[in-house]
Amino acid sequence: PCGGSDNGKCEVRPERHCVWFKAYRRARSIGKAFENFSICAQRLGVYTAQDYIEILKKLNEYWNVGSLRGLSDEAQRARDYLMGLPARLERISARMSIPEESYRFKWVSANGML
């Protein structure tokens, strides 16, 4: 059981680094890496917001979501939400700005810059 941490050190055994503190910091850095990679993918035109909008439209059509009838009130709200989601995301996408910063990714070959 965790007794807490103080400045990254275990409060139960102060001579040791807190493993949970390290795990939390690592998870935060990975989360930022995903966000940065997503920004780069958008800037390169790979998996853009428009791609996801098109996927939603195709899935709504494929599953005939708009044709579903005899639904409970909750299911009707869910259907209406799914059907309206592509248009909503298009409005959001139109207002999005993609940062111009460069990021370095260790796992990318070439020069690692995107």
C-alpha positions as CSV (number, residue, x, y, z in Angstrom):
1,P,0.0,0.0,0.0
2,C,1.1,3.5,-0.8
3,G,2.0,5.8,2.0
4,G,2.3,8.8,-0.3
5,S,5.3,10.6,-1.6
6,D,7.3,13.7,-0.8
7,N,9.3,15.4,-3.6
8,G,9.2,12.2,-5.6
9,K,10.5,10.1,-2.7
10,C,8.6,7.3,-0.9
11,E,7.2,8.5,2.5
12,V,7.4,5.0,3.9
13,R,11.0,4.4,2.7
14,P,12.4,7.9,2.0
15,E,15.7,6.5,0.6
16,R,13.7,5.2,-2.4
17,H,12.1,7.0,-5.3
18,C,8.3,6.7,-5.4
19,V,7.4,4.3,-8.1
20,W,3.9,5.8,-8.5
21,F,5.3,9.3,-8.8
22,K,7.6,8.0,-11.6
23,A,4.7,6.2,-13.3
24,Y,2.5,9.3,-13.1
25,R,5.2,11.4,-14.7
26,R,5.8,8.8,-17.4
27,A,2.1,8.6,-18.2
28,R,1.9,12.4,-18.5
29,S,4.8,12.5,-20.9
30,I,3.3,9.7,-23.0
31,G,0.0,11.6,-23.1
32,K,1.7,14.7,-24.4
33,A,3.6,12.6,-27.0
34,F,0.2,11.3,-28.4
35,E,-1.1,14.9,-28.5
36,N,2.0,16.1,-30.2
37,F,2.0,13.2,-32.7
38,S,-1.7,13.9,-33.5
39,I,-0.8,17.5,-34.2
40,C,1.9,16.5,-36.6
41,A,-0.3,14.0,-38.3
42,Q,-2.9,16.7,-38.8
43,R,-0.3,19.0,-40.2
44,L,0.9,16.3,-42.6
45,G,-2.6,15.5,-43.7
46,V,-2.6,12.1,-42.2
47,Y,-5.7,11.1,-40.1
48,T,-7.1,14.6,-40.1
49,A,-10.3,15.6,-38.5
50,Q,-11.9,15.3,-41.9
51,D,-10.8,11.7,-42.1
52,Y,-12.6,10.9,-38.9
53,I,-15.7,12.8,-40.1
54,E,-15.8,10.7,-43.2
55,I,-15.4,7.5,-41.2
56,L,-18.4,8.6,-39.0
57,K,-20.5,9.3,-42.1
58,K,-19.7,6.0,-43.6
59,L,-20.4,4.1,-40.4
60,N,-23.7,5.9,-39.9
61,E,-24.7,4.9,-43.5
62,Y,-23.4,1.4,-43.3
63,W,-25.3,0.7,-40.0
64,N,-28.4,2.5,-41.3
65,V,-28.4,4.5,-38.1
66,G,-30.7,7.2,-39.5
67,S,-33.3,4.5,-40.4
68,L,-33.6,3.0,-37.0
69,R,-37.2,3.2,-35.7
70,G,-39.1,1.9,-32.7
71,L,-36.4,3.1,-30.3
72,S,-36.7,4.1,-26.7
73,D,-36.3,7.8,-25.9
74,E,-32.7,7.2,-24.9
75,A,-31.9,5.3,-28.0
76,Q,-33.6,8.0,-30.2
77,R,-31.4,10.6,-28.5
78,A,-28.3,8.4,-29.2
79,R,-29.3,7.9,-32.8
80,D,-29.9,11.7,-33.3
81,Y,-26.5,12.4,-31.6
82,L,-24.7,10.0,-33.9
83,M,-26.4,11.4,-37.0
84,G,-25.6,14.9,-36.0
85,L,-22.0,14.2,-35.0
86,P,-20.4,14.6,-38.4
87,A,-21.9,18.0,-39.0
88,R,-20.9,19.1,-35.5
89,L,-17.3,17.9,-36.0
90,E,-17.1,19.7,-39.3
91,R,-18.0,23.0,-37.5
92,I,-15.4,22.3,-34.9
93,S,-12.8,21.3,-37.5
94,A,-13.4,24.6,-39.4
95,R,-12.4,26.5,-36.2
96,M,-9.4,24.3,-35.4
97,S,-5.9,25.7,-35.6
98,I,-3.0,23.4,-35.9
99,P,0.2,24.5,-34.1
100,E,3.3,24.9,-36.2
101,E,5.8,23.7,-33.6
102,S,8.2,20.9,-34.5
103,Y,8.4,17.8,-32.3
104,R,11.0,15.1,-32.0
105,F,9.9,11.5,-31.7
106,K,12.4,8.8,-30.8
107,W,10.5,6.1,-32.7
108,V,10.4,8.0,-36.0
109,S,13.3,7.1,-38.3
110,A,15.0,9.6,-40.7
111,N,15.8,12.6,-38.6
112,G,13.0,12.1,-36.1
113,M,11.5,15.5,-36.7
114,L,7.9,16.2,-37.7
